[in-house]
Amino acid sequence: MSTLTTTPADLAPHKSRKRRTRRRIAKGLAYVSLAVTAVLVLSEPWLLLPVLTFVIALSLWD
């Protein structure tokens, strides 16, 4: 008796395209938010403080 198993590689063609699209959208949003933050910090340097505290909080998050 043999068992049939499906691996993630068997399902990959459909899911990888969807995953790639999501990653591209996420990367685009990250770069847009970085650009907006840079513009805000250049216009008002004190806005760097909340950004730094947010980055520190993310780095300390387990």
PDB file of N, CA, C and O in Angstrom:
ATOM      1  N   MET A   1       0.845  -1.166   0.000  1.00  0.00           N
ATOM      2  CA  MET A   1       0.000   0.000   0.000  1.00  0.00           C
ATOM      3  C   MET A   1       0.902   1.245   0.000  1.00  0.00           C
ATOM      4  O   MET A   1       1.819   1.359   0.814  1.00  0.00           O
ATOM      5  N   SER A   2       0.628   2.162  -0.918  1.00  0.00           N
ATOM      6  CA  SER A   2       1.437   3.374  -0.979  1.00  0.00           C
ATOM      7  C   SER A   2       0.583   4.571  -0.568  1.00  0.00           C
ATOM      8  O   SER A   2      -0.631   4.588  -0.770  1.00  0.00           O
ATOM      9  N   THR A   3       1.221   5.531  -0.008  1.00  0.00           N
ATOM     10  CA  THR A   3       0.494   6.732   0.401  1.00  0.00           C
ATOM     11  C   THR A   3       0.824   7.859  -0.563  1.00  0.00           C
ATOM     12  O   THR A   3       1.971   8.033  -0.974  1.00  0.00           O
ATOM     13  N   LEU A   4      -0.167   8.592  -0.901  1.00  0.00           N
ATOM     14  CA  LEU A   4       0.029   9.729  -1.782  1.00  0.00           C
ATOM     15  C   LEU A   4       0.173  10.983  -0.935  1.00  0.00           C
ATOM     16  O   LEU A   4      -0.647  11.253  -0.058  1.00  0.00           O
ATOM     17  N   THR A   5       1.193  11.722  -1.201  1.00  0.00           N
ATOM     18  CA  THR A   5       1.394  12.967  -0.468  1.00  0.00           C
ATOM     19  C   THR A   5       1.530  14.108  -1.458  1.00  0.00           C
ATOM     20  O   THR A   5       2.064  13.945  -2.555  1.00  0.00           O
ATOM     21  N   THR A   6       1.050  15.232  -1.059  1.00  0.00           N
ATOM     22  CA  THR A   6       1.247  16.428  -1.870  1.00  0.00           C
ATOM     23  C   THR A   6       2.203  17.326  -1.135  1.00  0.00           C
ATOM     24  O   THR A   6       2.071  17.558   0.067  1.00  0.00           O
ATOM     25  N   THR A   7       3.141  17.814  -1.851  1.00  0.00           N
ATOM     26  CA  THR A   7       4.133  18.707  -1.274  1.00  0.00           C
ATOM     27  C   THR A   7       3.802  20.134  -1.674  1.00  0.00           C
ATOM     28  O   THR A   7       3.042  20.347  -2.618  1.00  0.00           O
ATOM     29  N   PRO A   8       4.351  21.105  -0.984  1.00  0.00           N
ATOM     30  CA  PRO A   8       4.125  22.495  -1.389  1.00  0.00           C
ATOM     31  C   PRO A   8       4.613  22.770  -2.809  1.00  0.00           C
ATOM     32  O   PRO A   8       4.090  23.655  -3.485  1.00  0.00           O
ATOM     33  N   ALA A   9       5.614  22.013  -3.262  1.00  0.00           N
ATOM     34  CA  ALA A   9       6.115  22.217  -4.619  1.00  0.00           C
ATOM     35  C   ALA A   9       5.067  21.836  -5.661  1.00  0.00           C
ATOM     36  O   ALA A   9       5.044  22.400  -6.755  1.00  0.00           O
ATOM     37  N   ASP A  10       4.190  20.867  -5.321  1.00  0.00           N
ATOM     38  CA  ASP A  10       3.132  20.475  -6.244  1.00  0.00           C
ATOM     39  C   ASP A  10       2.104  21.596  -6.418  1.00  0.00           C
ATOM     40  O   ASP A  10       1.520  21.743  -7.492  1.00  0.00           O
ATOM     41  N   LEU A  11       1.893  22.356  -5.400  1.00  0.00           N
ATOM     42  CA  LEU A  11       0.910  23.437  -5.429  1.00  0.00           C
ATOM     43  C   LEU A  11       1.534  24.785  -5.747  1.00  0.00           C
ATOM     44  O   LEU A  11       0.823  25.790  -5.789  1.00  0.00           O
ATOM     45  N   ALA A  12       2.813  24.836  -5.966  1.00  0.00           N
ATOM     46  CA  ALA A  12       3.569  26.082  -6.070  1.00  0.00           C
ATOM     47  C   ALA A  12       3.182  26.987  -7.236  1.00  0.00           C
ATOM     48  O   ALA A  12       3.114  28.197  -7.023  1.00  0.00           O
ATOM     49  N   PRO A  13       2.922  26.502  -8.454  1.00  0.00           N
ATOM     50  CA  PRO A  13       2.718  27.449  -9.555  1.00  0.00           C
ATOM     51  C   PRO A  13       1.616  28.473  -9.299  1.00  0.00           C
ATOM     52  O   PRO A  13       1.795  29.656  -9.587  1.00  0.00           O
ATOM     53  N   HIS A  14       0.488  28.039  -8.766  1.00  0.00           N
ATOM     54  CA  HIS A  14      -0.599  28.988  -8.530  1.00  0.00           C
ATOM     55  C   HIS A  14      -0.308  29.872  -7.326  1.00  0.00           C
ATOM     56  O   HIS A  14      -0.532  31.082  -7.379  1.00  0.00           O
ATOM     57  N   LYS A  15       0.179  29.292  -6.257  1.00  0.00           N
ATOM     58  CA  LYS A  15       0.415  30.065  -5.039  1.00  0.00           C
ATOM     59  C   LYS A  15       1.613  30.992  -5.170  1.00  0.00           C
ATOM     60  O   LYS A  15       1.608  32.083  -4.600  1.00  0.00           O
ATOM     61  N   SER A  16       2.636  30.584  -5.906  1.00  0.00           N
ATOM     62  CA  SER A  16       3.825  31.430  -5.990  1.00  0.00           C
ATOM     63  C   SER A  16       3.525  32.722  -6.731  1.00  0.00           C
ATOM     64  O   SER A  16       4.083  33.768  -6.398  1.00  0.00           O
ATOM     65  N   ARG A  17       2.643  32.665  -7.738  1.00  0.00           N
ATOM     66  CA  ARG A  17       2.295  33.876  -8.466  1.00  0.00           C
ATOM     67  C   ARG A  17       1.546  34.834  -7.551  1.00  0.00           C
ATOM     68  O   ARG A  17       1.792  36.040  -7.564  1.00  0.00           O
ATOM     69  N   LYS A  18       0.626  34.285  -6.751  1.00  0.00           N
ATOM     70  CA  LYS A  18      -0.130  35.111  -5.811  1.00  0.00           C
ATOM     71  C   LYS A  18       0.800  35.677  -4.738  1.00  0.00           C
ATOM     72  O   LYS A  18       0.687  36.845  -4.363  1.00  0.00           O
ATOM     73  N   ARG A  19       1.713  34.847  -4.250  1.00  0.00           N
ATOM     74  CA  ARG A  19       2.658  35.285  -3.225  1.00  0.00           C
ATOM     75  C   ARG A  19       3.587  36.366  -3.774  1.00  0.00           C
ATOM     76  O   ARG A  19       3.898  37.338  -3.086  1.00  0.00           O
ATOM     77  N   ARG A  20       4.029  36.185  -5.034  1.00  0.00           N
ATOM     78  CA  ARG A  20       4.899  37.188  -5.643  1.00  0.00           C
ATOM     79  C   ARG A  20       4.186  38.519  -5.770  1.00  0.00           C
ATOM     80  O   ARG A  20       4.771  39.571  -5.511  1.00  0.00           O
ATOM     81  N   THR A  21       2.917  38.475  -6.171  1.00  0.00           N
ATOM     82  CA  THR A  21       2.149  39.709  -6.303  1.00  0.00           C
ATOM     83  C   THR A  21       1.994  40.399  -4.956  1.00  0.00           C
ATOM     84  O   THR A  21       2.137  41.618  -4.860  1.00  0.00           O
ATOM     85  N   ARG A  22       1.703  39.621  -3.913  1.00  0.00           N
ATOM     86  CA  ARG A  22       1.566  40.211  -2.571  1.00  0.00           C
ATOM     87  C   ARG A  22       2.883  40.804  -2.099  1.00  0.00           C
ATOM     88  O   ARG A  22       2.905  41.881  -1.504  1.00  0.00           O
ATOM     89  N   ARG A  23       3.977  40.104  -2.362  1.00  0.00           N
ATOM     90  CA  ARG A  23       5.285  40.629  -1.942  1.00  0.00           C
ATOM     91  C   ARG A  23       5.620  41.914  -2.678  1.00  0.00           C
ATOM     92  O   ARG A  23       6.169  42.842  -2.084  1.00  0.00           O
ATOM     93  N   ARG A  24       5.294  41.981  -3.975  1.00  0.00           N
ATOM     94  CA  ARG A  24       5.558  43.209  -4.730  1.00  0.00           C
ATOM     95  C   ARG A  24       4.733  44.366  -4.191  1.00  0.00           C
ATOM     96  O   ARG A  24       5.233  45.484  -4.066  1.00  0.00           O
ATOM     97  N   ILE A  25       3.469  44.102  -3.871  1.00  0.00           N
ATOM     98  CA  ILE A  25       2.613  45.153  -3.313  1.00  0.00           C
ATOM     99  C   ILE A  25       3.156  45.596  -1.961  1.00  0.00           C
ATOM    100  O   ILE A  25       3.215  46.792  -1.674  1.00  0.00           O
ATOM    101  N   ALA A  26       3.557  44.630  -1.126  1.00  0.00           N
ATOM    102  CA  ALA A  26       4.105  44.970   0.192  1.00  0.00           C
ATOM    103  C   ALA A  26       5.389  45.767   0.058  1.00  0.00           C
ATOM    104  O   ALA A  26       5.605  46.730   0.794  1.00  0.00           O
ATOM    105  N   LYS A  27       6.242  45.373  -0.878  1.00  0.00           N
ATOM    106  CA  LYS A  27       7.498  46.102  -1.080  1.00  0.00           C
ATOM    107  C   LYS A  27       7.218  47.522  -1.572  1.00  0.00           C
ATOM    108  O   LYS A  27       7.870  48.472  -1.139  1.00  0.00           O
ATOM    109  N   GLY A  28       6.260  47.661  -2.465  1.00  0.00           N
ATOM    110  CA  GLY A  28       5.895  48.987  -2.967  1.00  0.00           C
ATOM    111  C   GLY A  28       5.352  49.869  -1.858  1.00  0.00           C
ATOM    112  O   GLY A  28       5.715  51.042  -1.761  1.00  0.00           O
ATOM    113  N   LEU A  29       4.480  49.310  -1.016  1.00  0.00           N
ATOM    114  CA  LEU A  29       3.953  50.081   0.106  1.00  0.00           C
ATOM    115  C   LEU A  29       5.050  50.478   1.083  1.00  0.00           C
ATOM    116  O   LEU A  29       5.034  51.584   1.623  1.00  0.00           O
ATOM    117  N   ALA A  30       6.006  49.576   1.311  1.00  0.00           N
ATOM    118  CA  ALA A  30       7.101  49.892   2.225  1.00  0.00           C
ATOM    119  C   ALA A  30       7.941  51.042   1.679  1.00  0.00           C
ATOM    120  O   ALA A  30       8.310  51.950   2.423  1.00  0.00           O
ATOM    121  N   TYR A  31       8.245  51.006   0.373  1.00  0.00           N
ATOM    122  CA  TYR A  31       9.042  52.089  -0.203  1.00  0.00           C
ATOM    123  C   TYR A  31       8.279  53.410  -0.236  1.00  0.00           C
ATOM    124  O   TYR A  31       8.869  54.470  -0.028  1.00  0.00           O
ATOM    125  N   VAL A  32       6.982  53.356  -0.493  1.00  0.00           N
ATOM    126  CA  VAL A  32       6.183  54.582  -0.487  1.00  0.00           C
ATOM    127  C   VAL A  32       6.137  55.172   0.918  1.00  0.00           C
ATOM    128  O   VAL A  32       6.281  56.383   1.087  1.00  0.00           O
ATOM    129  N   SER A  33       5.937  54.324   1.928  1.00  0.00           N
ATOM    130  CA  SER A  33       5.904  54.846   3.292  1.00  0.00           C
ATOM    131  C   SER A  33       7.263  55.390   3.708  1.00  0.00           C
ATOM    132  O   SER A  33       7.337  56.371   4.448  1.00  0.00           O
ATOM    133  N   LEU A  34       8.334  54.767   3.243  1.00  0.00           N
ATOM    134  CA  LEU A  34       9.674  55.279   3.529  1.00  0.00           C
ATOM    135  C   LEU A  34       9.883  56.640   2.877  1.00  0.00           C
ATOM    136  O   LEU A  34      10.456  57.542   3.487  1.00  0.00           O
ATOM    137  N   ALA A  35       9.421  56.790   1.645  1.00  0.00           N
ATOM    138  CA  ALA A  35       9.563  58.074   0.952  1.00  0.00           C
ATOM    139  C   ALA A  35       8.737  59.164   1.628  1.00  0.00           C
ATOM    140  O   ALA A  35       9.202  60.294   1.778  1.00  0.00           O
ATOM    141  N   VAL A  36       7.521  58.831   2.032  1.00  0.00           N
ATOM    142  CA  VAL A  36       6.668  59.815   2.720  1.00  0.00           C
ATOM    143  C   VAL A  36       7.304  60.215   4.046  1.00  0.00           C
ATOM    144  O   VAL A  36       7.313  61.392   4.407  1.00  0.00           O
ATOM    145  N   THR A  37       7.834  59.232   4.768  1.00  0.00           N
ATOM    146  CA  THR A  37       8.504  59.533   6.034  1.00  0.00           C
ATOM    147  C   THR A  37       9.708  60.425   5.804  1.00  0.00           C
ATOM    148  O   THR A  37       9.939  61.366   6.564  1.00  0.00           O
ATOM    149  N   ALA A  38      10.479  60.140   4.764  1.00  0.00           N
ATOM    150  CA  ALA A  38      11.653  60.966   4.462  1.00  0.00           C
ATOM    151  C   ALA A  38      11.256  62.406   4.156  1.00  0.00           C
ATOM    152  O   ALA A  38      11.912  63.344   4.608  1.00  0.00           O
ATOM    153  N   VAL A  39      10.188  62.579   3.391  1.00  0.00           N
ATOM    154  CA  VAL A  39       9.721  63.938   3.071  1.00  0.00           C
ATOM    155  C   VAL A  39       9.257  64.652   4.332  1.00  0.00           C
ATOM    156  O   VAL A  39       9.561  65.828   4.528  1.00  0.00           O
ATOM    157  N   LEU A  40       8.522  63.950   5.186  1.00  0.00           N
ATOM    158  CA  LEU A  40       8.054  64.576   6.423  1.00  0.00           C
ATOM    159  C   LEU A  40       9.217  64.946   7.338  1.00  0.00           C
ATOM    160  O   LEU A  40       9.208  66.010   7.957  1.00  0.00           O
ATOM    161  N   VAL A  41      10.213  64.075   7.426  1.00  0.00           N
ATOM    162  CA  VAL A  41      11.357  64.357   8.295  1.00  0.00           C
ATOM    163  C   VAL A  41      12.176  65.510   7.739  1.00  0.00           C
ATOM    164  O   VAL A  41      12.706  66.322   8.498  1.00  0.00           O
ATOM    165  N   LEU A  42      12.282  65.586   6.421  1.00  0.00           N
ATOM    166  CA  LEU A  42      13.005  66.714   5.834  1.00  0.00           C
ATOM    167  C   LEU A  42      12.278  68.032   6.063  1.00  0.00           C
ATOM    168  O   LEU A  42      12.912  69.074   6.235  1.00  0.00           O
ATOM    169  N   SER A  43      10.948  67.989   6.065  1.00  0.00           N
ATOM    170  CA  SER A  43      10.204  69.226   6.272  1.00  0.00           C
ATOM    171  C   SER A  43      10.125  69.597   7.751  1.00  0.00           C
ATOM    172  O   SER A  43      10.177  70.776   8.101  1.00  0.00           O
ATOM    173  N   GLU A  44      10.000  68.600   8.610  1.00  0.00           N
ATOM    174  CA  GLU A  44       9.941  68.829  10.058  1.00  0.00           C
ATOM    175  C   GLU A  44      10.854  67.822  10.753  1.00  0.00           C
ATOM    176  O   GLU A  44      10.437  66.686  10.981  1.00  0.00           O
ATOM    177  N   PRO A  45      12.071  68.195  11.093  1.00  0.00           N
ATOM    178  CA  PRO A  45      13.030  67.239  11.654  1.00  0.00           C
ATOM    179  C   PRO A  45      12.577  66.580  12.963  1.00  0.00           C
ATOM    180  O   PRO A  45      13.023  65.474  13.267  1.00  0.00           O
ATOM    181  N   TRP A  46      11.712  67.223  13.740  1.00  0.00           N
ATOM    182  CA  TRP A  46      11.284  66.622  15.005  1.00  0.00           C
ATOM    183  C   TRP A  46      10.431  65.379  14.781  1.00  0.00           C
ATOM    184  O   TRP A  46      10.251  64.587  15.707  1.00  0.00           O
ATOM    185  N   LEU A  47       9.894  65.188  13.556  1.00  0.00           N
ATOM    186  CA  LEU A  47       9.109  63.994  13.252  1.00  0.00           C
ATOM    187  C   LEU A  47       9.962  62.725  13.214  1.00  0.00           C
ATOM    188  O   LEU A  47       9.435  61.615  13.132  1.00  0.00           O
ATOM    189  N   LEU A  48      11.263  62.897  13.274  1.00  0.00           N
ATOM    190  CA  LEU A  48      12.151  61.738  13.289  1.00  0.00           C
ATOM    191  C   LEU A  48      12.034  60.977  14.610  1.00  0.00           C
ATOM    192  O   LEU A  48      12.262  59.768  14.638  1.00  0.00           O
ATOM    193  N   LEU A  49      11.685  61.653  15.697  1.00  0.00           N
ATOM    194  CA  LEU A  49      11.578  60.984  16.998  1.00  0.00           C
ATOM    195  C   LEU A  49      10.524  59.874  17.030  1.00  0.00           C
ATOM    196  O   LEU A  49      10.844  58.773  17.479  1.00  0.00           O
ATOM    197  N   PRO A  50       9.297  60.100  16.582  1.00  0.00           N
ATOM    198  CA  PRO A  50       8.341  58.994  16.581  1.00  0.00           C
ATOM    199  C   PRO A  50       8.752  57.859  15.644  1.00  0.00           C
ATOM    200  O   PRO A  50       8.497  56.689  15.928  1.00  0.00           O
ATOM    201  N   VAL A  51       9.386  58.208  14.533  1.00  0.00           N
ATOM    202  CA  VAL A  51       9.841  57.178  13.596  1.00  0.00           C
ATOM    203  C   VAL A  51      10.907  56.316  14.251  1.00  0.00           C
ATOM    204  O   VAL A  51      10.877  55.091  14.140  1.00  0.00           O
ATOM    205  N   LEU A  52      11.854  56.960  14.936  1.00  0.00           N
ATOM    206  CA  LEU A  52      12.913  56.197  15.605  1.00  0.00           C
ATOM    207  C   LEU A  52      12.358  55.309  16.711  1.00  0.00           C
ATOM    208  O   LEU A  52      12.777  54.161  16.861  1.00  0.00           O
ATOM    209  N   THR A  53      11.419  55.839  17.484  1.00  0.00           N
ATOM    210  CA  THR A  53      10.849  55.009  18.548  1.00  0.00           C
ATOM    211  C   THR A  53      10.060  53.836  17.968  1.00  0.00           C
ATOM    212  O   THR A  53      10.055  52.751  18.550  1.00  0.00           O
ATOM    213  N   PHE A  54       9.399  54.036  16.842  1.00  0.00           N
ATOM    214  CA  PHE A  54       8.682  52.952  16.192  1.00  0.00           C
ATOM    215  C   PHE A  54       9.645  51.879  15.690  1.00  0.00           C
ATOM    216  O   PHE A  54       9.389  50.686  15.850  1.00  0.00           O
ATOM    217  N   VAL A  55      10.742  52.301  15.088  1.00  0.00           N
ATOM    218  CA  VAL A  55      11.750  51.352  14.596  1.00  0.00           C
ATOM    219  C   VAL A  55      12.373  50.583  15.756  1.00  0.00           C
ATOM    220  O   VAL A  55      12.592  49.376  15.651  1.00  0.00           O
ATOM    221  N   ILE A  56      12.657  51.258  16.842  1.00  0.00           N
ATOM    222  CA  ILE A  56      13.229  50.583  18.029  1.00  0.00           C
ATOM    223  C   ILE A  56      12.211  49.583  18.588  1.00  0.00           C
ATOM    224  O   ILE A  56      12.577  48.465  18.950  1.00  0.00           O
ATOM    225  N   ALA A  57      10.949  49.978  18.660  1.00  0.00           N
ATOM    226  CA  ALA A  57       9.920  49.068  19.151  1.00  0.00           C
ATOM    227  C   ALA A  57       9.795  47.828  18.280  1.00  0.00           C
ATOM    228  O   ALA A  57       9.640  46.721  18.797  1.00  0.00           O
ATOM    229  N   LEU A  58       9.860  48.001  16.967  1.00  0.00           N
ATOM    230  CA  LEU A  58       9.805  46.859  16.068  1.00  0.00           C
ATOM    231  C   LEU A  58      11.005  45.944  16.215  1.00  0.00           C
ATOM    232  O   LEU A  58      10.878  44.723  16.119  1.00  0.00           O
ATOM    233  N   SER A  59      12.179  46.534  16.449  1.00  0.00           N
ATOM    234  CA  SER A  59      13.379  45.710  16.577  1.00  0.00           C
ATOM    235  C   SER A  59      13.391  44.928  17.892  1.00  0.00           C
ATOM    236  O   SER A  59      13.991  43.857  17.973  1.00  0.00           O
ATOM    237  N   LEU A  60      12.728  45.464  18.921  1.00  0.00           N
ATOM    238  CA  LEU A  60      12.681  44.783  20.205  1.00  0.00           C
ATOM    239  C   LEU A  60      11.538  43.766  20.315  1.00  0.00           C
ATOM    240  O   LEU A  60      11.488  42.972  21.254  1.00  0.00           O
ATOM    241  N   TRP A  61      10.633  43.804  19.350  1.00  0.00           N
ATOM    242  CA  TRP A  61       9.479  42.910  19.358  1.00  0.00           C
ATOM    243  C   TRP A  61       9.930  41.479  19.109  1.00  0.00           C
ATOM    244  O   TRP A  61      10.668  41.212  18.160  1.00  0.00           O
ATOM    245  N   ASP A  62       9.486  40.560  19.960  1.00  0.00           N
ATOM    246  CA  ASP A  62       9.865  39.154  19.793  1.00  0.00           C
ATOM    247  C   ASP A  62       8.928  38.459  18.868  1.00  0.00           C
ATOM    248  O   ASP A  62       9.089  37.267  18.606  1.00  0.00           O
TER     249      ASP A  62
END
